[in-house]
């Protein structure tokens, strides 16, 4: 290893260590302060490297408050419901966009791609959703997201689509067979 490579490694690792320390210390400070005695913490000056008297009173008081447990329950419920809703809508949207015979397929794909590229950010998105009245618990709006990854623009024509149509199999059965397949099995229905 050349001297310049070793010098670069020293500089990179030094900067990385400084970045880790600057990021980690505020988190440790909050943890140590929450476990410290309040009077001793107020009298303390300088950096805090350990709790000043081990006290769990703040945690006991916070966890005895029923509003905290209500908040945890709401968070768990909204996350679980949001994940189920988002996965369902993403799967359905990706399935529709992967079909070639859907009316206005290209227009819908352009709409999804353009909105993915140009986002106003989280706060304007929240304000729009709030003004539209869509902030009603679990039914929050979500973009279709990563559907572009499921579409294969250069996929070969699907031979099974004509077979499926000739046997009068409904599209929901095709969707279910695509969703329930193993990871090592090819997807024949995508791109039809």
BANU-307629 format. One record per residue (C-alpha): residue number from 1; residue in one letter; x, z, y. Coordinates in steps of 0.1 Angstrom, whole numbers, padded with zeros to 4 digits. Example, Ala and Ser with C-alpha at 12.3 -4.5 7.8 and 13.67 -1.06 7.14 Angstrom:
% BANU-307629
- pos  code  xx  zz  yy
- 1  a  0123  0078  -0045
- 2  s  0137  0071  -0011
% end
This chain:
% BANU-307629
- pos  code  xx  zz  yy
- 1  x  0000  0000  0000
- 2  x  0014  -0010  0034
- 3  x  0019  0015  0062
- 4  x  -0008  -0002  0084
- 5  x  -0033  0002  0055
- 6  x  -0024  0039  0052
- 7  x  -0027  0044  0089
- 8  x  -0060  0027  0090
- 9  x  -0072  0049  0061
- 10  x  -0061  0081  0080
- 11  x  -0079  0069  0112
- 12  x  -0111  0060  0093
- 13  x  -0112  0092  0073
- 14  x  -0105  0113  0104
- 15  x  -0134  0096  0123
- 16  x  -0156  0100  0093
- 17  x  -0148  0137  0091
- 18  x  -0155  0142  0128
- 19  x  -0188  0123  0124
- 20  x  -0198  0145  0094
- 21  x  -0190  0177  0113
- 22  x  -0209  0166  0144
- 23  x  -0239  0158  0123
- 24  x  -0238  0187  0099
- 25  x  -0230  0216  0123
- 26  x  -0264  0215  0142
- 27  x  -0282  0217  0108
- 28  x  -0261  0246  0097
- 29  x  -0266  0263  0131
- 30  x  -0304  0262  0127
- 31  x  -0302  0275  0092
- 32  x  -0278  0303  0101
- 33  x  -0299  0312  0132
- 34  x  -0331  0314  0112
- 35  x  -0314  0338  0088
- 36  x  -0298  0359  0115
- 37  x  -0310  0391  0132
- 38  x  -0326  0381  0165
- 39  x  -0308  0408  0187
- 40  x  -0274  0400  0173
- 41  x  -0280  0363  0176
- 42  x  -0289  0366  0213
- 43  x  -0258  0387  0220
- 44  x  -0236  0362  0201
- 45  x  -0214  0337  0220
- 46  x  -0196  0307  0206
- 47  x  -0200  0289  0174
- 48  x  -0221  0303  0146
- 49  x  -0204  0300  0112
- 50  x  -0225  0324  0092
- 51  x  -0257  0344  0095
- 52  x  -0255  0375  0117
- 53  x  -0271  0400  0094
- 54  x  -0292  0384  0066
- 55  x  -0329  0386  0076
- 56  x  -0357  0366  0061
- 57  x  -0384  0379  0084
- 58  x  -0390  0345  0101
- 59  x  -0396  0328  0067
- 60  x  -0419  0356  0055
- 61  x  -0439  0354  0087
- 62  x  -0441  0316  0086
- 63  x  -0451  0314  0049
- 64  x  -0477  0341  0053
- 65  x  -0495  0320  0079
- 66  x  -0523  0300  0063
- 67  x  -0519  0272  0088
- 68  x  -0485  0264  0073
- 69  x  -0500  0260  0038
- 70  x  -0528  0239  0053
- 71  x  -0501  0217  0069
- 72  x  -0482  0214  0036
- 73  x  -0515  0205  0018
- 74  x  -0524  0179  0044
- 75  x  -0489  0164  0042
- 76  x  -0490  0162  0004
- 77  x  -0525  0147  0004
- 78  x  -0517  0121  0031
- 79  x  -0484  0111  0015
- 80  x  -0500  0107  -0019
- 81  x  -0530  0089  -0006
- 82  x  -0509  0067  0017
- 83  x  -0485  0057  -0010
- 84  x  -0514  0048  -0033
- 85  x  -0532  0028  -0005
- 86  x  -0500  0011  0006
- 87  x  -0490  0001  -0029
- 88  x  -0524  -0012  -0036
- 89  x  -0527  -0032  -0004
- 90  x  -0491  -0045  -0008
- 91  x  -0497  -0056  -0044
- 92  x  -0529  -0073  -0035
- 93  x  -0515  -0090  -0005
- 94  x  -0484  -0101  -0023
- 95  x  -0505  -0115  -0052
- 96  x  -0526  -0135  -0027
- 97  x  -0496  -0148  -0009
- 98  x  -0479  -0158  -0041
- 99  x  -0507  -0181  -0051
- 100  x  -0503  -0217  -0039
- 101  x  -0540  -0226  -0040
- 102  x  -0552  -0200  -0015
- 103  x  -0568  -0213  0017
- 104  x  -0545  -0209  0047
- 105  x  -0517  -0195  0026
- 106  x  -0489  -0209  0049
- 107  x  -0507  -0196  0080
- 108  x  -0510  -0161  0064
- 109  x  -0473  -0162  0054
- 110  x  -0462  -0172  0089
- 111  x  -0483  -0143  0103
- 112  x  -0467  -0118  0079
- 113  x  -0432  -0130  0086
- 114  x  -0435  -0132  0124
- 115  x  -0450  -0097  0125
- 116  x  -0421  -0084  0103
- 117  x  -0395  -0099  0127
- 118  x  -0411  -0088  0160
- 119  x  -0421  -0052  0160
- 120  x  -0427  -0031  0191
- 121  x  -0414  0000  0174
- 122  x  -0430  0031  0160
- 123  x  -0445  0046  0191
- 124  x  -0464  0015  0203
- 125  x  -0476  0009  0167
- 126  x  -0489  0045  0167
- 127  x  -0507  0040  0201
- 128  x  -0523  0008  0189
- 129  x  -0535  0023  0156
- 130  x  -0548  0053  0175
- 131  x  -0567  0032  0201
- 132  x  -0582  0011  0173
- 133  x  -0596  0042  0157
- 134  x  -0577  0037  0124
- 135  x  -0561  0071  0124
- 136  x  -0587  0085  0101
- 137  x  -0567  0105  0076
- 138  x  -0555  0086  0046
- 139  x  -0568  0052  0058
- 140  x  -0540  0045  0082
- 141  x  -0530  0009  0087
- 142  x  -0499  -0005  0072
- 143  x  -0483  -0039  0074
- 144  x  -0480  -0059  0042
- 145  x  -0443  -0052  0043
- 146  x  -0420  -0066  0018
- 147  x  -0443  -0093  0004
- 148  x  -0419  -0120  0014
- 149  x  -0396  -0108  -0014
- 150  x  -0422  -0114  -0040
- 151  x  -0428  -0150  -0030
- 152  x  -0405  -0175  -0046
- 153  x  -0407  -0207  -0025
- 154  x  -0386  -0226  -0049
- 155  x  -0404  -0214  -0081
- 156  x  -0412  -0241  -0107
- 157  x  -0448  -0251  -0113
- 158  x  -0465  -0227  -0136
- 159  x  -0477  -0241  -0169
- 160  x  -0497  -0211  -0177
- 161  x  -0521  -0215  -0148
- 162  x  -0538  -0245  -0163
- 163  x  -0540  -0226  -0196
- 164  x  -0555  -0196  -0179
- 165  x  -0581  -0218  -0161
- 166  x  -0590  -0236  -0194
- 167  x  -0596  -0204  -0211
- 168  x  -0617  -0190  -0182
- 169  x  -0595  -0160  -0177
- 170  x  -0602  -0143  -0144
- 171  x  -0575  -0139  -0118
- 172  x  -0578  -0101  -0120
- 173  x  -0567  -0103  -0156
- 174  x  -0537  -0123  -0145
- 175  x  -0529  -0098  -0118
- 176  x  -0531  -0069  -0143
- 177  x  -0509  -0087  -0168
- 178  x  -0482  -0093  -0141
- 179  x  -0484  -0057  -0130
- 180  x  -0483  -0042  -0165
- 181  x  -0454  -0063  -0178
- 182  x  -0420  -0049  -0186
- 183  x  -0390  -0054  -0162
- 184  x  -0372  -0076  -0187
- 185  x  -0402  -0100  -0192
- 186  x  -0405  -0131  -0170
- 187  x  -0434  -0134  -0145
- 188  x  -0451  -0167  -0153
- 189  x  -0481  -0162  -0130
- 190  x  -0461  -0159  -0098
- 191  x  -0459  -0191  -0077
- 192  x  -0489  -0208  -0091
% end
